């Protein structure tokens, strides 16, 4: 099984609630599992309390003293519907990274025109992050997408750059490269 990733870097902690649940939407009934760890409020600083997404009032509030969390979903919407998505959020100071990991095989059953339409909606949604939030880079690729040889696209300062066209030959990667080139023309 091949996993793809979308990584949003340097997301402001104060924007997390608007992004997760607002721009990346899902039904709480689609949560398969979630893990939020917080230090216990009692004197023993070594104690950790595990909570679920339903226990969290706000992600910004949670990350005032926490470092990471994860949510596994049946499906979510980020321009297009994606299935079986694992979301990991990690914060260090005021900035956070959001990683979405999902099986590439969900694209295999789509006809090329449907795949292109869905991935175009995804890229448009990702580009919208730059209009609405102060974030670093957006990386789309194969897990681990931060590795240079696993990147397919990187959106940096609103510009879309292609990586590894000679390596990644899947239909999803080819459509993503095609869409990135169309963005450059416009």
C-alpha positions in Angstrom: 0.0 0.0 0.0 1.2 3.4 -0.9 0.4 6.4 1.3 0.3 10.0 0.1 0.7 13.0 2.4 -0.3 16.6 2.5 1.8 18.7 4.9 1.0 22.2 6.0 4.0 23.8 7.7 4.3 26.7 10.1 0.6 27.0 10.7 -0.2 29.5 13.4 -1.6 27.9 16.5 -4.4 30.5 16.6 -5.6 29.3 13.1 -5.9 25.6 14.0 -9.6 25.7 14.8 -10.4 27.5 11.6 -8.4 25.1 9.5 -9.3 21.8 11.2 -13.0 21.7 11.2 -13.4 24.7 8.9 -11.3 24.3 5.8 -10.6 20.6 6.5 -14.1 19.4 7.3 -15.4 16.2 8.8 -18.3 14.8 10.7 -17.5 13.8 14.3 -19.3 10.5 13.5 -16.5 9.8 11.0 -13.8 9.8 13.7 -12.5 6.2 14.0 -10.0 7.2 16.7 -8.3 10.2 18.2 -5.5 10.6 20.7 -4.9 13.8 22.6 -2.4 13.7 25.5 -2.2 16.3 28.1 -0.2 16.5 31.4 -2.4 15.8 34.4 -3.4 18.9 36.3 -2.5 17.2 39.6 0.9 17.7 41.3 2.6 14.7 39.6 4.0 16.3 36.5 4.8 12.9 35.0 1.2 11.8 34.7 -0.5 12.1 31.3 -4.2 12.1 30.6 -5.4 10.7 27.3 -8.4 12.4 25.7 -10.5 12.1 22.6 -11.3 14.8 20.0 -14.8 15.1 21.6 -13.1 16.2 24.9 -11.3 19.1 23.3 -12.9 22.5 23.4 -10.5 24.1 21.0 -7.2 23.0 19.3 -5.7 26.4 20.1 -6.5 25.8 23.8 -5.3 22.2 23.7 -1.9 23.3 22.3 -1.2 25.8 25.0 0.5 23.0 26.9 0.5 20.0 24.6 2.7 19.0 21.7 0.9 16.5 19.4 -2.4 14.9 18.7 -3.8 12.7 16.0 -7.2 11.9 14.5 -8.1 8.9 12.2 -11.1 9.5 10.0 -13.3 7.5 7.7 -13.5 10.5 5.5 -13.0 14.2 5.3 -13.4 17.0 2.8 -10.6 19.2 1.7 -11.8 20.4 -1.7 -12.5 16.8 -2.5 -13.6 13.9 -0.3 -10.7 11.7 1.0 -11.1 8.4 2.7 -9.3 6.8 5.6 -7.3 9.9 6.5 -4.9 10.1 9.4 -4.3 13.6 10.7 -1.3 14.4 12.8 -0.8 17.9 14.4 2.4 18.9 16.1 3.2 22.2 17.7 6.4 23.7 18.9 5.9 27.2 20.2 3.5 29.3 18.2 3.7 27.3 14.9 2.3 23.9 14.1 2.5 21.4 11.3 -0.5 19.5 10.1 0.0 16.2 8.2 -2.7 14.3 6.4 -1.9 10.8 5.4 -4.1 8.7 3.1 -4.0 5.7 0.8 -3.2 6.6 -2.9 -5.3 3.6 -4.0 -8.5 5.6 -3.4 -7.6 7.4 -6.7 -7.2 4.2 -8.7 -11.0 3.7 -9.3 -11.5 7.2 -10.7 -11.6 7.9 -14.4 -9.0 10.4 -15.5 -11.5 13.3 -15.8 -12.9 12.6 -12.3 -9.4 12.3 -10.9 -8.4 15.6 -12.5 -11.6 17.4 -11.3 -11.0 16.1 -7.7 -7.3 16.9 -7.5 -8.0 20.3 -9.0 -10.5 21.0 -6.2 -7.8 19.8 -3.7 -5.1 22.1 -5.1 -7.5 25.0 -5.2 -8.4 24.4 -1.5 -4.7 24.2 -0.6 -4.0 27.4 -2.5 -6.8 29.1 -0.6 -4.8 28.5 2.6 -2.4 31.1 1.4 -5.1 33.7 0.8 -6.7 33.1 4.2 -3.8 32.2 6.6 -0.2 32.9 7.3 1.5 29.5 6.7 4.8 28.3 5.5 4.9 25.6 2.8 2.4 23.0 1.6 3.9 19.8 0.5 2.1 17.0 -1.3 3.8 13.7 -2.0 4.4 10.2 -1.0 5.0 9.3 2.6 7.4 10.7 3.9 6.6 13.7 1.8 9.2 16.0 3.4 12.0 13.9 1.8 13.1 15.5 -1.4 12.7 12.3 -3.4 9.1 11.8 -2.2 7.7 15.2 -3.0 5.3 15.7 -5.9 4.3 19.3 -5.4 5.2 22.1 -3.1 3.2 25.2 -2.7 5.4 28.0 -1.4 4.4 31.6 -1.2 1.4 30.8 -3.5 3.6 29.3 -6.2 3.3 25.6 -7.2 6.5 23.7 -7.9 6.9 20.2 -9.3 9.4 17.6 -8.0 10.5 14.2 -9.2 8.5 14.0 -12.4 10.9 11.3 -13.6 10.3 9.2 -10.5 6.5 9.3 -9.7 4.5 7.8 -12.5 1.1 7.0 -10.8 -2.0 8.5 -12.4 -2.5 10.8 -9.4 1.0 12.1 -9.6 0.8 12.7 -13.3 -2.5 14.6 -12.9 -1.0 16.7 -10.1 2.0 17.6 -12.4 -0.4 18.5 -15.2 -2.5 20.7 -12.9 0.7 22.4 -11.6 1.8 23.3 -15.1 -1.7 24.7 -15.9 -1.4 26.9 -12.8 2.0 28.2 -14.1 0.5 29.1 -17.5 -2.2 31.2 -15.9 
